[in-house]
């Protein structure tokens, strides 16, 4: 993982953190469902919801990355652009596996 920071607009950062907190709450709910011996299908339904929430978060983060970091690198050109495009492509490949 690259040791690079990406400053974000406060509203964007707050939105990301709120999404992650909701996902964290869903995961805690899953833990409680297992602890309470809830029906397997109900647990699996919630697992699906958490998975979709994480995928939506990842797509929002990717969209932000393409619209800022990659866009700026393309403007710069050269190997900086090549590296950012390759990095984004690899991230997309990880997401679709």
N, C-alpha and C positions, 0 to 999 in steps of 0.2 A: 504494500500500500504506500502510495506517495505521501511524503511529509510536506504537503502543500495545504495552505489554508485558503478558504474562499469566503471573503466577507459577503454577507447577505443583507439585503434591506430588512429592517426590523420586522415588517409585516410578513415577509416571506419566511423568515426564521421562525416567527411566532406560529405561523400556519403549519410549518413542518413539525415543530415541537408539539403542537396540539394534536396533529395526526398521530404522531408516535405515542403520545400519552393515551390516546383512545385505543390504539393497537395494544399497548401494554395492558390496559384495562381488560381488553378482550382476552388476552393470554391469561391474565389472572382469573378471569371467569372460567376459562378452560380448566385451569388447575382446580378450581373449586368444584366444577362439574365432575372431574375425575375423583376428587376426594369424597364427594357426595354420592358416588356410584350411579351417576346419571346414565341414561340409556345411550348405548354406543353411537347410534345413528344421530342422536342429538348432539353429541360431542363432535362427531365428524362434520356435522353441518356447521358448527361453530369454527372448526378448524378451517373449513372452506372459506368462511367469512374473514378470518384472520389472514389467510393466504391472499385473498383478493384485496384486502386493505393494504397489505405489504406491497403487492404488485402495483397498486394505484400510487402508493407513496414513491416507489422506485421509478415509475413512469414520470411522475411530476418532477422528481429530482433529475432524471435524465433530460427532460424537456428544458429545465432550467440550465443544466450544464451545456446543452447544445446551443441554447440561445444566448449564453454569456461566455463561458470559458472557451468553447470551441469556436464560436463566432469571432471572438477577439483574436484567437490564434490564427484563424484563417486570414483576418485582416493583416496580421503581422507577416504571414507567409513563411516560406522556407521550411526548415526542419521543425520549427515550433508548430506550424500548422500540421505537418505530417504526423508528428508525435501525438498531438491532441486528437486528431481524427482516428489514428490507430487505437489510442486509449479508449475513445468513445465506442469504437467498433467492438473492441474486446469486452467492454462493459455490457453492450447490447447482447453479445453472444452469451455472456454469463446469465443474463436475465431470461433469455428464451430457452435455456436448457431445461 
